[in-house]
Amino acid sequence: MSLRNRLKALDRGEVTNFSRNSYEIVFSIFMVTLAYFFRNSSQIVYPQILYFFLLLMGTNLVFNYLLRSRASVNLWLVDLILLANFWIITGVLYYSGGGGSYFWVLYLLPVFAASLMASFKDAFGMVFLCALAIITMSWPLGGGELGLILGLVIKMGVLVFSAGVVYNTAQSKKRAEAGLAFKREQVTLLEREVTEKEMEIVKTASSGEVGTLVSGVMHDLGNAVTVIMLSAQIAAEDEKPDKKDLERVLKGARYAKGLISAALSIVRGQDYAFEPVQLREPAESAVLLTEYSARKKGIAVEIDIPADLPPVRASRAHLERVLINTVSNSLSFVPVGGKVKISARAAEGGVALEISDDGPGFSEKMLKDEVKAFDTTRKEKGGTGLGLYVCKKIVRQHGGTMVRENLPGGGAAIRIFLPAGGPAENAGK
């Protein structure tokens, strides 16, 4: 067997690091105080017993400090900590009367820790070691000392009963934590699916497939509601509700509202409903809907639109579609860790809108040709070539223009001009 396989065979895995808080330290201080007041007792060897108590407190302080920052602990490390505590406590008993020492209750510390943090075998093994130490230090037993025998039986019973109660409590907590972890994972998956489906809704409607949109919206809305319900359930069951779970409730509600709004806007928006629109609003919606795709590749999507930029007369739902499709197009080409930027500025007679990125840019052929349907370089990756084509149609309906360009320093840009007064104003010029 190779060294790697031997090491793998020795690996016992990790266990959730249940906080032991400060009860061990408080308990040890209490026992130190008792040892000090009873230092004149014939059973206590002073000052050796104080050294062992200080060692017990010191090692537990160090162990608690080391474990505090860990989400999980290797079982071998747990065993090392338990054995160290067992050895020190045995020293305390040795210098305070052996098996008859009232400090035997200190053995509950490693027994509790083993039952909380380790496996059943570890808990059983620690109880066995503690019981064996007490019996060994009480040996030999006198034939007529029934009280001593009864005392040993009671001590063994306390150790076994305490270990059983704590172990069962710990297992219940572990099962609850495992259930919460599974539910969080399901919420994350549903959250991802909702985001992707919401983007798909917009793209589907852009291609004119409204029937598909209507038939699928109820399923997607159900996913959003499931995110809300699961997140709320997790927060209710968790002893200390995680702020992220509550944020998911709010985000799930926004998703549900967004699904309904998007569906209604798109269905109604087949007829352009022109109204004054601040470009920052559809830009923020586009960033929200493409958030998962951008996060998956580590791409930063920035918005650079002045707050005082004059509104344009436009169809809000269609402008959102333009921005979602152009940003999605950039995300398809930009490398991991890249950047996409939505910017706008006032121009003569309207607003100049630009969606730029630091990707490879457009090919020479695409720059020379007009934007056409089904013109794509990503057919093998599922690209249809409809995104930018639909964008150009929408921009024309607004009386505007759209061009593709490559940036001097590298990257691509889609530049759009929208007349301030809508299509009628631009048509009259």
Wavefront OBJ file of the C-alpha trace (Angstrom):
o trace
v 0.000 0.000 0.000
v 1.389 3.414 -0.977
v 1.990 6.175 1.567
v -0.877 8.217 0.102
v -3.307 5.302 0.477
v -2.123 4.694 4.035
v -2.679 8.336 4.916
v -6.096 8.214 3.251
v -6.984 5.140 5.293
v -6.028 7.000 8.470
v -8.222 9.973 7.560
v -11.264 9.909 9.821
v -12.880 13.001 8.351
v -14.015 16.166 10.081
v -16.782 17.107 12.426
v -18.717 20.335 12.885
v -17.002 22.491 15.475
v -19.631 22.942 18.170
v -18.628 25.879 20.324
v -17.642 24.764 23.783
v -18.015 28.364 24.936
v -16.455 29.076 28.333
v -18.148 26.507 30.588
v -14.929 24.478 30.861
v -12.974 27.529 32.019
v -15.645 28.554 34.544
v -15.873 24.988 35.856
v -12.086 24.776 36.184
v -11.902 28.098 38.057
v -14.585 26.840 40.437
v -12.563 23.697 41.098
v -9.348 25.711 41.584
v -11.153 27.764 44.224
v -12.277 24.606 46.009
v -8.756 23.182 45.845
v -7.369 26.380 47.361
v -9.837 26.429 50.263
v -9.269 22.729 50.938
v -5.496 22.953 50.523
v -5.012 21.879 54.141
v -6.945 18.653 53.522
v -4.844 15.530 53.976
v -5.990 14.235 50.579
v -4.766 17.234 48.549
v -1.103 17.512 47.589
v -0.420 21.228 47.470
v 0.806 23.067 45.302
v 1.041 20.261 42.670
v -2.731 20.157 42.269
v -2.811 23.885 41.472
v -0.240 23.351 38.715
v -2.488 20.775 37.081
v -5.511 23.053 37.394
v -3.598 25.915 35.780
v -2.477 23.524 33.041
v -6.102 22.458 32.504
v -7.299 26.050 32.174
v -4.373 27.031 29.965
v -4.763 24.137 27.527
v -8.515 24.717 27.218
v -7.967 28.425 26.561
v -5.473 27.573 23.820
v -7.676 24.865 22.298
v -10.755 27.103 22.305
v -8.758 29.895 20.659
v -7.482 27.554 17.931
v -10.901 26.030 17.233
v -12.898 29.260 17.302
v -12.100 30.248 13.709
v -12.676 26.772 12.212
v -15.979 25.681 10.679
v -15.007 22.022 11.105
v -12.402 20.089 13.059
v -10.425 16.975 12.126
v -11.351 14.059 14.382
v -7.689 13.321 15.111
v -7.322 16.840 16.523
v -10.453 16.317 18.620
v -8.992 13.078 20.004
v -5.714 14.834 20.825
v -7.583 17.530 22.759
v -9.681 14.957 24.612
v -6.655 12.851 25.592
v -4.786 15.951 26.804
v -7.749 16.882 29.006
v -8.035 13.310 30.263
v -4.343 13.162 31.198
v -4.430 16.515 33.043
v -7.626 15.651 34.954
v -6.129 12.293 35.936
v -3.211 14.271 37.401
v -5.681 16.403 39.374
v -7.278 13.259 40.826
v -3.884 11.719 41.599
v -2.933 14.731 43.754
v -6.323 14.993 45.488
v -7.018 11.550 46.901
v -7.194 9.314 43.829
v -10.457 7.436 43.319
v -12.017 9.082 46.363
v -11.380 12.637 45.113
v -14.420 14.828 44.682
v -12.689 16.264 41.589
v -13.757 13.178 39.602
v -16.580 15.327 38.159
v -13.923 17.040 36.010
v -14.024 13.924 33.822
v -17.398 15.202 32.620
v -15.506 17.861 30.603
v -13.860 15.470 28.086
v -16.947 13.229 28.176
v -19.176 16.181 27.213
v -16.712 17.321 24.532
v -16.466 13.814 23.016
v -20.243 13.451 22.990
v -20.730 16.880 21.403
v -17.974 16.907 18.813
v -16.884 13.353 18.048
v -18.384 10.013 17.056
v -20.148 7.421 19.188
v -16.927 5.389 19.405
v -15.023 8.414 20.705
v -17.699 9.186 23.295
v -17.794 5.538 24.424
v -13.992 5.374 24.505
v -13.717 8.510 26.649
v -16.317 7.205 29.131
v -14.410 3.918 29.295
v -11.056 5.673 29.921
v -12.511 7.896 32.651
v -14.233 4.963 34.343
v -11.059 2.875 34.125
v -8.999 5.696 35.684
v -11.432 6.100 38.595
v -11.544 2.331 39.237
v -7.742 2.005 38.980
v -7.161 4.823 41.477
v -9.790 3.291 43.809
v -8.155 -0.168 43.706
v -7.928 -2.344 45.749
v -11.499 -2.403 46.970
v -12.040 -3.690 50.468
v -14.412 -6.619 50.754
v -16.630 -4.840 53.267
v -16.580 -1.392 51.719
v -20.040 -1.533 50.179
v -20.308 2.249 50.273
v -17.166 2.614 48.138
v -18.489 0.110 45.597
v -21.862 1.887 45.486
v -20.052 5.205 45.011
v -18.153 3.804 42.021
v -21.385 2.512 40.481
v -22.983 5.959 40.874
v -19.964 7.658 39.283
v -20.032 5.232 36.341
v -23.774 5.820 35.962
v -23.321 9.596 35.939
v -20.632 9.369 33.234
v -22.685 7.022 31.026
v -25.976 8.911 31.492
v -24.369 12.314 30.850
v -22.625 11.039 27.720
v -25.879 9.560 26.396
v -27.931 12.725 26.933
v -25.311 15.041 25.421
v -24.639 12.685 22.484
v -28.343 12.459 21.567
v -28.703 16.245 21.804
v -25.640 16.759 19.597
v -26.893 14.282 16.983
v -30.245 16.079 16.818
v -28.439 19.366 16.285
v -26.222 17.857 13.580
v -29.262 16.496 11.750
v -30.942 19.893 11.954
v -27.825 21.628 10.629
v -27.536 19.116 7.780
v -31.173 19.747 6.886
v -30.666 23.508 6.897
v -27.533 23.177 4.759
v -29.460 21.078 2.219
v -32.298 23.600 2.119
v -29.841 26.470 1.617
v -28.312 24.587 -1.308
v -31.769 24.060 -2.830
v -32.585 27.756 -2.410
v -29.344 28.707 -4.181
v -30.145 26.362 -7.088
v -33.689 27.699 -7.367
v -32.425 31.274 -7.162
v -30.062 30.551 -10.053
v -32.843 28.915 -12.083
v -35.195 31.830 -11.477
v -32.565 34.318 -12.687
v -31.823 32.298 -15.823
v -35.513 31.777 -16.570
v -36.235 35.479 -16.127
v -33.583 36.299 -18.728
v -35.031 33.587 -20.976
v -38.465 35.187 -20.710
v -37.143 38.485 -22.036
v -35.223 36.819 -24.863
v -38.187 34.620 -25.790
v -40.473 37.623 -26.007
v -37.898 39.467 -28.057
v -38.198 36.730 -30.654
v -41.956 37.143 -30.716
v -42.774 33.856 -28.947
v -45.358 35.276 -26.565
v -47.246 31.978 -26.303
v -44.176 30.253 -24.855
v -43.774 33.143 -22.439
v -47.318 32.889 -21.086
v -47.219 29.093 -20.722
v -43.946 29.156 -18.797
v -44.437 32.133 -16.529
v -46.517 30.231 -13.927
v -43.770 27.604 -13.500
v -41.116 30.291 -13.079
v -43.308 32.211 -10.657
v -43.656 29.000 -8.635
v -39.870 28.785 -8.366
v -39.716 32.342 -7.052
v -42.369 31.571 -4.427
v -40.454 28.402 -3.445
v -37.325 30.501 -2.859
v -39.336 32.759 -0.547
v -40.938 29.876 1.366
v -37.740 27.852 1.818
v -35.734 30.890 2.899
v -38.412 31.883 5.399
v -38.558 28.300 6.721
v -34.772 28.171 7.142
v -34.802 31.482 9.019
v -37.614 30.231 11.261
v -35.866 26.932 12.079
v -32.374 28.330 12.605
v -31.484 29.277 16.183
v -29.653 32.351 14.906
v -31.291 33.422 11.612
v -28.735 34.243 8.937
v -29.150 37.672 7.358
v -28.540 36.056 3.956
v -31.685 33.934 4.371
v -33.766 37.053 5.023
v -32.149 38.768 2.031
v -33.173 35.787 -0.115
v -36.784 36.279 1.002
v -36.668 39.874 -0.248
v -34.841 38.888 -3.419
v -37.311 36.079 -4.095
v -40.184 38.538 -3.696
v -38.499 40.905 -6.147
v -38.034 38.007 -8.575
v -41.730 37.139 -8.356
v -42.730 40.746 -8.881
v -40.230 41.054 -11.719
v -41.586 37.942 -13.443
v -45.137 39.259 -13.364
v -44.109 42.775 -14.403
v -41.877 41.477 -17.194
v -44.594 39.195 -18.538
v -47.258 41.903 -18.459
v -44.946 44.568 -19.864
v -43.797 42.363 -22.715
v -47.279 41.170 -23.644
v -48.654 44.691 -23.503
v -45.436 46.061 -24.932
v -45.939 44.494 -28.335
v -47.515 47.901 -28.989
v -44.873 50.457 -28.029
v -46.069 52.487 -25.048
v -43.945 55.651 -25.163
v -43.432 57.610 -21.974
v -40.629 59.641 -20.332
v -37.970 57.160 -19.204
v -34.863 57.743 -17.103
v -32.257 55.461 -18.705
v -30.790 54.472 -15.354
v -33.958 52.522 -14.447
v -33.913 50.025 -17.372
v -30.117 49.828 -17.008
v -30.437 48.724 -13.367
v -33.082 46.151 -14.346
v -30.743 44.747 -17.006
v -27.887 44.464 -14.502
v -30.162 42.688 -12.007
v -31.379 40.177 -14.589
v -27.870 39.409 -15.842
v -26.350 39.334 -12.351
v -25.976 35.558 -12.120
v -24.336 35.207 -15.559
v -21.884 37.984 -14.688
v -21.124 36.607 -11.223
v -20.519 33.120 -12.641
v -17.637 34.494 -14.767
v -16.472 37.077 -12.232
v -17.393 39.930 -14.598
v -18.093 43.407 -13.232
v -21.073 45.171 -14.838
v -20.926 48.927 -14.215
v -23.476 51.673 -14.777
v -22.217 55.171 -15.581
v -25.328 57.261 -16.130
v -25.535 60.748 -14.559
v -28.434 61.274 -12.187
v -29.335 64.526 -13.964
v -29.448 62.970 -17.445
v -32.664 64.156 -19.162
v -35.305 61.467 -19.766
v -36.140 60.233 -23.247
v -39.546 59.365 -24.635
v -39.369 55.597 -25.019
v -41.002 52.224 -24.365
v -39.564 51.125 -21.027
v -40.108 47.370 -21.573
v -38.418 47.488 -24.976
v -35.455 49.507 -23.694
v -34.956 46.919 -20.952
v -34.913 44.267 -23.665
v -32.288 46.179 -25.627
v -30.029 46.542 -22.596
v -30.473 42.922 -21.460
v -29.644 41.595 -24.924
v -26.616 43.852 -25.411
v -25.224 43.143 -21.926
v -25.853 39.403 -22.392
v -24.030 39.575 -25.729
v -21.018 41.183 -24.032
v -21.051 38.616 -21.212
v -20.840 35.843 -23.815
v -17.518 37.142 -25.147
v -15.836 38.879 -22.218
v -13.221 36.664 -20.502
v -13.365 35.663 -16.841
v -12.713 38.674 -14.611
v -13.567 41.151 -17.380
v -15.759 44.244 -17.358
v -18.954 45.443 -19.048
v -20.074 49.052 -18.835
v -23.394 50.777 -19.528
v -22.903 54.513 -19.979
v -25.020 57.369 -21.267
v -24.590 61.093 -21.857
v -26.622 63.932 -23.239
v -26.214 64.460 -26.983
v -27.652 66.957 -29.438
v -31.361 66.209 -29.729
v -31.320 63.213 -27.425
v -29.163 60.769 -25.489
v -26.130 58.696 -26.514
v -26.165 55.242 -24.915
v -23.140 52.915 -25.003
v -22.656 49.303 -23.924
v -18.917 48.541 -23.941
v -16.709 45.671 -22.808
v -13.076 44.542 -22.732
v -13.665 41.397 -24.792
v -12.108 40.446 -28.156
v -14.250 42.888 -30.144
v -16.283 42.359 -33.326
v -14.844 40.646 -36.381
v -14.033 42.747 -39.454
v -16.893 41.091 -41.331
v -19.431 41.967 -38.640
v -18.248 45.570 -38.573
v -18.672 45.924 -42.347
v -22.048 44.170 -42.616
v -25.404 45.371 -41.366
v -26.835 43.737 -38.249
v -28.816 40.793 -39.629
v -30.976 38.067 -38.123
v -29.209 34.754 -37.414
v -25.810 36.410 -37.888
v -23.759 34.933 -35.033
v -20.356 33.447 -34.295
v -21.741 31.384 -31.393
v -24.051 28.883 -33.110
v -22.188 25.954 -31.559
v -22.807 27.490 -28.105
v -26.517 28.065 -28.636
v -26.375 31.588 -30.092
v -29.273 32.467 -32.425
v -28.059 35.771 -33.835
v -31.398 37.379 -32.971
v -30.328 39.447 -29.944
v -28.644 42.405 -31.636
v -31.008 42.183 -34.620
v -34.022 42.643 -32.339
v -32.179 45.458 -30.534
v -31.679 47.325 -33.803
v -35.356 46.913 -34.719
v -36.397 48.302 -31.333
v -34.009 51.249 -31.623
v -35.392 52.049 -35.086
v -38.931 52.001 -33.683
v -37.716 54.706 -31.313
v -36.391 56.758 -34.219
v -32.814 56.085 -33.139
v -29.678 54.486 -34.530
v -27.435 51.616 -33.415
v -23.899 50.819 -34.589
v -21.229 48.271 -33.652
v -17.647 49.421 -33.124
v -14.345 48.216 -31.720
v -12.609 50.334 -29.086
v -9.087 51.663 -29.778
v -7.570 49.965 -26.730
v -9.395 46.679 -27.315
v -12.926 45.556 -26.670
v -16.282 46.199 -28.313
v -18.949 48.872 -28.047
v -22.564 49.137 -29.153
v -23.483 52.802 -29.560
v -27.134 53.807 -29.577
v -28.686 57.223 -30.139
v -32.202 57.845 -28.828
v -34.033 61.083 -29.702
v -35.366 62.905 -26.663
v -38.899 63.190 -28.043
v -39.278 59.668 -29.414
v -39.720 58.502 -33.021
v -42.015 61.341 -34.096
v -39.424 63.981 -33.203
v -36.585 62.283 -35.063
v -38.806 61.540 -38.070
v -39.622 65.197 -38.451
v -35.981 66.214 -38.760
l 1 2 3 4 5 6 7 8 9 10 11 12 13 14 15 16 17 18 19 20 21 22 23 24 25 26 27 28 29 30 31 32 33 34 35 36 37 38 39 40 41 42 43 44 45 46 47 48 49 50 51 52 53 54 55 56 57 58 59 60 61 62 63 64 65 66 67 68 69 70 71 72 73 74 75 76 77 78 79 80 81 82 83 84 85 86 87 88 89 90 91 92 93 94 95 96 97 98 99 100 101 102 103 104 105 106 107 108 109 110 111 112 113 114 115 116 117 118 119 120 121 122 123 124 125 126 127 128 129 130 131 132 133 134 135 136 137 138 139 140 141 142 143 144 145 146 147 148 149 150 151 152 153 154 155 156 157 158 159 160 161 162 163 164 165 166 167 168 169 170 171 172 173 174 175 176 177 178 179 180 181 182 183 184 185 186 187 188 189 190 191 192 193 194 195 196 197 198 199 200 201 202 203 204 205 206 207 208 209 210 211 212 213 214 215 216 217 218 219 220 221 222 223 224 225 226 227 228 229 230 231 232 233 234 235 236 237 238 239 240 241 242 243 244 245 246 247 248 249 250 251 252 253 254 255 256 257 258 259 260 261 262 263 264 265 266 267 268 269 270 271 272 273 274 275 276 277 278 279 280 281 282 283 284 285 286 287 288 289 290 291 292 293 294 295 296 297 298 299 300 301 302 303 304 305 306 307 308 309 310 311 312 313 314 315 316 317 318 319 320 321 322 323 324 325 326 327 328 329 330 331 332 333 334 335 336 337 338 339 340 341 342 343 344 345 346 347 348 349 350 351 352 353 354 355 356 357 358 359 360 361 362 363 364 365 366 367 368 369 370 371 372 373 374 375 376 377 378 379 380 381 382 383 384 385 386 387 388 389 390 391 392 393 394 395 396 397 398 399 400 401 402 403 404 405 406 407 408 409 410 411 412 413 414 415 416 417 418 419 420 421 422 423 424 425 426 427 428 429
